[in-house]
Amino acid sequence: MKKARVLLKPSLLSRATTVFSSLSPSRLLSHQMETNPSSDSSRYCYDPVLRWDPQVEDYFNKAYGPDHFSRISKALTRPSSYSCIRVNTVKTTSDAVIEKLTKILNESEDGLKLLQSDGSSSPISKCQIPGLEYVVFVHGSGPHRIEYGSGLEGPPKEVLVSRKCAEAVLRGAQVYVPGVLACTAHVEKGDAVAVCVAMEQPGDDEGDWSVNMTRGTTLQGLPSDPFYCERRGLYIGMGTTMLSRAGMFRVPHGVAVDLSNRVFRLPSFHNVLEGEIFLQNLPSIVAAHALDPQKGERILDMCAAPGGKTTAIAILMNDEGVIVAADRSHNKVLDVQKLSAEMGLRCITTCKLDALKSVCLPNALSDSTTLVNGENIGSVTNHLSSNEEMASGRSEAEKSPEVNASTEQPSGGDDVSEAEIRKNKGRLKNGRGRTQSQGGRAGKSQGFPPNSFDRVLLDAPCSALGLRPRLFAGLESVISLRNHGRYQRKMLDQAVQLVRIGGILVYSTCTINPSENEAVVRYALDKYKFLSLAPQHPRIGGPGLVGRCEFSDGYVEEWLKPGEEEMVQKFDPSSELDTIGFFIAKFSVGPKD
Ligand SMILES: C[S@@+](CC[C@H](N)C(=O)[O-])C[C@H]1O[C@@H](n2cnc3c(N)ncnc32)[C@H](O)[C@@H]1O
């Protein structure tokens, strides 16, 4: 087995000093206590410091103020203190779900720990926010102080896991075999081990970070071990090995460590009450409410996978109307289909579509062929109507007056022949457009005509710098953060065209980065004078950032203007709501010139 390389070469020390400059004084002091590891309580604890690119840190310090950004940065390293569960009200009720979850918790060891941690009161409660009573919270606990070395003369045996594995474990997952990178020598099945995290370290080139460790490395529990210093304060729990050391690096999957004593205790509801509940962050649920979808409407979800918001919207519409759930990735579209089928939602139609090419120009499509959910619907003589039908999953003849009333009919829609309508009617009766019957194929779309949706959700791909827990953030530079914003503006340019006059456009991201939030809103309002910010219900997030930021390279980024900040919702991970970082803007679409 190859030996792990020592990571911090002398030439890198100056950079490493910058990287570690934000270490707390107690952690700096504990660097000097390597001689007696087992008594070093500041080593065997969970006290991570999130690493940022220095220029990004500087930018966020300017945007939020250093104290506030330091609180945000700390909050990002912890999981939210509760799991948020959206109940599928098409299938069940929150009371029924609470009853079932209580039973599940009472019957599991982890669940019992949660019940005990909170005295006599139940860790399960209904959300008190008006309109969100179908959301259920299961409260966890932590951070807990864990005695890693109690009763031991030397340091505890250790299992070192990847950062991604650790982030999942902090959310309640088990320690699975593929996440294990290194382990102490002579570990047998049933041994007590401390689990710690291998964090990315700076590489030779600027902005280059890697773990740089061979999987299967043997740890000696000595300061000469790879990652010895870097593991300080990165211990996430104590557990029992389910495999010997050799087994951990031989078998391809399975649980490596049963982590019974965790820094954070959060119930894992993986595969529980499938179809009846969906684990979803609170701001994502609020984003679906901000769209305010109405029964019978036609909605486009431009970046839909895995379908969390799509299904939330479908439930708000009581599964009546049409939601086109699009995503660039074929496999991810299949995930949306699977989720919709599990939840028993029939109003969702899926398609593979690049959001940057969502708008089709009628003259470019006269002889094109359109696939819907994997089925060829033939040459499109009138693309407008065919796309409309694709979105609706039914022909014009089948539409209820309610749909027609709430939908602006694009001109030329009645050019479709009677024969075409009859043909499609028959096909649709057999279920075309129903996600459940697709058998693992995602239909391609060539885009939609302008003004063809009542509402559009653009839940844009983003830097995800609001997701929690996050243990590392060094990969984003100010340039990459700006580039995310550019990509999102291009998507927004498409979204704006697809919403009908009088319709609604919701833009959301799961990042704290103003370049992807306030700056995108500024762009939209300045470029499209027919857009205006609309009030959101419920509004539980905080205000957006007002002002601008001037960068050292001369680039100026404009954010919100006074008066606009209360119209958006910015979810701050360090606030009392204890959510992920998230941003929602809702636009009304006025007459377009
Ligand atoms: C933030 S996630 C969406 C989460 C989803 N709305 C939900 O609530 O479950 C962003 C999605 O955008 C998709 N995506 C990225 N670039 C895209 C593009 N150019 N066109 C369409 N989808 C894209 C990704 O595949 C990813 O699934």
The ligand as a Tripos MOL2 file, in Angstrom:
@<TRIPOS>MOLECULE
LIG
   27    29     1     0     0
SMALL
NO_CHARGES

@<TRIPOS>ATOM
      1 C1        -31.0210   23.4130   -7.2470 C.3       1 LIG1
      2 S1        -31.2100   21.9590   -8.1770 S.3       1 LIG1
      3 C2        -32.9450   21.8930   -8.3330 C.3       1 LIG1
      4 C3        -33.6400   21.3290   -7.1250 C.3       1 LIG1
      5 C4        -35.1040   21.0830   -7.3850 C.3       1 LIG1
      6 N1        -35.7820   22.2870   -7.8300 N.3       1 LIG1
      7 C5        -35.8070   20.5400   -6.1710 C.2       1 LIG1
      8 O1        -36.3810   21.3320   -5.4080 O.co2     1 LIG1
      9 O2        -35.7960   19.3260   -5.9610 O.co2     1 LIG1
     10 C6        -30.7090   22.4950   -9.7480 C.3       1 LIG1
     11 C7        -31.0090   21.5440  -10.8780 C.3       1 LIG1
     12 O3        -30.7210   22.2490  -12.0840 O.3       1 LIG1
     13 C8        -30.3200   21.3110  -13.0390 C.3       1 LIG1
     14 N2        -29.6350   22.0660  -14.1100 N.ar      1 LIG1
     15 C9        -28.3870   22.5650  -14.1390 C.ar      1 LIG1
     16 N3        -28.1580   23.2260  -15.3040 N.ar      1 LIG1
     17 C10       -29.3090   23.1330  -16.0130 C.ar      1 LIG1
     18 C11       -29.7190   23.6010  -17.2870 C.ar      1 LIG1
     19 N4        -28.8890   24.3000  -18.0800 N.pl3     1 LIG1
     20 N5        -30.9580   23.3200  -17.6920 N.ar      1 LIG1
     21 C12       -31.8100   22.6050  -16.9120 C.ar      1 LIG1
     22 N6        -31.4830   22.1330  -15.6980 N.ar      1 LIG1
     23 C13       -30.2570   22.4020  -15.2540 C.ar      1 LIG1
     24 C14       -29.4720   20.3280  -12.2960 C.3       1 LIG1
     25 O4        -29.4590   19.0890  -12.9750 O.3       1 LIG1
     26 C15       -30.1950   20.2600  -10.9400 C.3       1 LIG1
     27 O5        -31.0450   19.1660  -10.9200 O.3       1 LIG1
@<TRIPOS>BOND
     1     1     2 1
     2     2     3 1
     3     2    10 1
     4     3     4 1
     5     4     5 1
     6     5     6 1
     7     5     7 1
     8     7     8 2
     9     7     9 1
    10    10    11 1
    11    11    12 1
    12    11    26 1
    13    12    13 1
    14    13    14 1
    15    13    24 1
    16    14    15 ar
    17    14    23 ar
    18    15    16 ar
    19    16    17 ar
    20    17    18 ar
    21    17    23 ar
    22    18    19 1
    23    18    20 ar
    24    20    21 ar
    25    21    22 ar
    26    22    23 ar
    27    24    25 1
    28    24    26 1
    29    26    27 1
@<TRIPOS>SUBSTRUCTURE
     1 LIG1         1 GROUP 0 **** ****
